[in-house]
Amino acid sequence: MLRTLSIRNIVLIERLDLEFRDGLGVLTGETGSGKSILLDALGLATGARADTDLIRQGSDQCAVTAEFEVDLDKGFTAILEEAGIEDGGGGLILRRVVNADGRSRAFVNDQAVSVSLLRQIGGKLVEVHGQHETHGLLDPSTHGRFVDAFGRLGGQINKVREAFQIWRAAGKQLEDAEAAMEAAKRDEEFLRHAVEELRRLQPVEGEEEQLAQLRTMMMNGEQLVQALKETFDALNQGDGADAAVRRALQKVEQVAEKAGGRLDNAVSALERSLMELGEATGELERASGELNWDPAELEQVEERLFALRALARKHDTDVEGLPTLLSAFERRLADLDDGAGNIEALRAEVAKSRAAYVDLAGKLSAARVKAGKGIDTSVAKELPPLKLEAAKFVTVVAELPEQEWSETGKDRIVFEVQTNPNTAQGPIHKIASGGELARLMLALKVVLADADSVPTIIFDEVDAGIGGAAAAAVGDRLSRLSGGLQVLVVTHSPQVAARGDCHWQITKIGDKAGNVTSVDELNGGERTEEIARMLAGSSVTDEARAAADQLLSQSPHGLAS
């Protein structure tokens, strides 16, 4: 709710600080006193278009600060977190500064923000209805939300949202499968040829390294064989290394006992040497047999290695990736072969999920029609006392084209009105005008009070063109509405003014320096005098004061003020 409003250098106001309370606040004053300036200032603070004409003559800039007490859980937390704004401990301070060159700056909780963000936040805090400025309920895009809240349809909407998401997910799966099928069909000839080619080679993981090593050995085969030959020659020189070691072992063994154990290690070493020499000779013989390649074998190894590398280059991969590539191509061919059946199954799933959505959305539509009729009936009861007995209010629930269906249903919901029997019915913001529109909004606000999340509502001359019982009815409804919301009303009606919980008088004072607007809160006799002025005009009589006292006595708040 609006708690304070500070205005600096706006039109006729040099400096003004106001405090607001809960309930119904009324602002009165003679025509031209500057009541609209307060609304312009508040509009500036909540994101309205900046106009340099608002800057007080002789000033370089104007500024407005509006402080609100809010429940941050009601849609504000996410906005503030996304913008990186501290929540201010349950309060929001909106500030706007406009320079003479037309540039303006916006702040929320002393942090600079864009005007669009200021407008977004301001729209959740204040709603204005008047002769020339209307928003909130007059925006057709909000009507569905109000009908849903009035009918308490949140549970049904959640079910529709879930069904819509399932339907859309199934549709996405079908689209992806159909796109994959089309791509596979375009690539079918290539895929079948590639699979055949890869299967013919049957690449094996790690094969390239093995083939490369084998090829290197084969290419060096002659050199290896020559080295082995020379090794054998060295080992077999004379009667051979084996015979020489045996003779040495025999010689040492013959005298080992006489050496007192000093030759035992030498005997063991010669024995090991004899065994290892035998092993080495065996390994050399084995290697010699393996390295004795046929030139045709080298050709076969090179052929396969080069074929694998060529195929890898063809598919822009490495040889190691060929087995994985073959598996992927085989899967794509399998998808192509099985795709028709899979797509049919997906189409059946889409049809099933669509039917589920249509069923739930249809039930939601029926509930909305019922809720709309409830709103229509309630609004109809409010219209005659507001001197709108000829008007007819209708909640229109129409089905949207399928391409416009959404997770909130398949309905377009619009509030329409027929102001007279001989006029056409149409959207409320296009058909009603002036005071009619403000009173229609008042009736609708009274009916939808529990469904509205905007904490502060301002009515600008909602009583225009009416008086007597109709004005009293307006005051009564404003008072009822203020039971759950903060309501501010700019009024010329004493019947409305008397219903206020608090009352401000706006006065324009002129002197040699120019005109200045002042705002004073009225209490007791001051309030009686102002209402008497509203009843009698410029010449306040005792009869007018008595009538003012009578009006205040009928108000649950007037006498206590």
Secondary structure, 3 states (H helix, E strand, C coil): CEEEEEEEEECCEEEEEEECCCCEEEEECCCCCCHHHHHHHHHHHCCCCCCHHHECCCCCEEEEEEEEECCCCCCCHHHHHHHCCCCCCCEEEEEEEEECCCCEEEEECCEEECHHHHHHHHHCCEEEEECCCECHHHCHHHHHHHHHHHCCCHHHHHHHHHHHHHHHHHHHHHHHHHHHHHHHHHHHHHHHHHHHHHHHHCCCCCHHHHHHHHHHHHHCHHHHHHHHHHHHHHHCCCCCHHHHHHHHHHHHHHHHHHHCCCCHHHHHHHHHHHHHHHHHHHHHHHHHHHCCCCHHHHHHHHHHHHHHHHHHHHCCCCHHHHHHHHHHHHHHHHHHHHHHHHHHHHHHHHHHHHHHHHHHHHHHHHHHHHHHHHHHHHHHHHCHHHCCCCCEEEEEEEECCHHHCECCECEEEEEEEECCCCCCCEEHHHHCCHHHHHHHHHHHHHHCHHHCCCCEEEEECCCCCCCHHHHHHHHHHHHHHCCCCEEEEECCCHHHHCCCCEEEEEEEEEECCEEEEEEEECCCHHHHHHHHHHHHCCCCCHHHHHHHHHHHHHCCCCCCC
